Amino acid sequence: MTESNLTVNVNGKNLVPTVVNMFAGPGAGKSTTAAGLFTLLKLHDGIHCELVTEFAKDLVWEERQYTFKNQFYLFAKQQHRVWRVSEKVPITITDSPILLSNIYGKHYNRHCANESFYDYVLMEFNRFHNINFFIERKKKYAEYGRNETAEEAEIVDSKIKDYLKSQDIEYTSIDGNIEGLNAAVDIVFDKLGLGERKYRIN
């Protein structure tokens, strides 16, 4: 939960600012689902939200591979992206939850990734009011713009699920397709009491 008592008004209802996190390894559909959720929510009058994209993906396109060795830097950049909007809008949607720093830090044994770092990342994650989704793979893996192979991405999937369960972090599994996107929208509407849903993708 967030440390502040801040609330944001949505259609006459005060909401604690919420971060909607999309968990999964590379190529499962996190960005697609996050973008779709952002679009469908924004179409509703009075619902304000922001989409926070993945800093690490910027590094891939810029071919800055050496930077991936410093997990502390990656975490700080992603945390800042979330933090700067999380108390200004009621809903922040991200395809790169800051908690992924713990999974990638351990998996790749990156610089600055140690138990003190993991504890801090978890504490920072828990400061936010979170709704968590795990995206189940339903589409063919595309290696362009990725550092991992399809097999390596599936290993990351397993490590993420194992970590979430080990920390008793609640999440809902949804398919990485249109049906999963519509399910995510329904869940966000229900959990936050946003009223009547008017739009969906058929």
Secondary structure, DSSP 8 states (H G I E B T S, - for coil): --SS---EEETTEEE--EEEEEE-STTSSHHHHHHHHHHHHHTSTT--EEEE--HHHHHHHTT-GGGGGBHHHHHHHHHHHHHHHHTTSSEEEESS-TTHHHHHHHHHT-BT-SHHHHHHHHHHHHHSEEEEEEEE--S----TT-SS-HHHHHHHHHHHHHHHHHTT---EEEESSHHHHHHHHHHHHHHHT---------
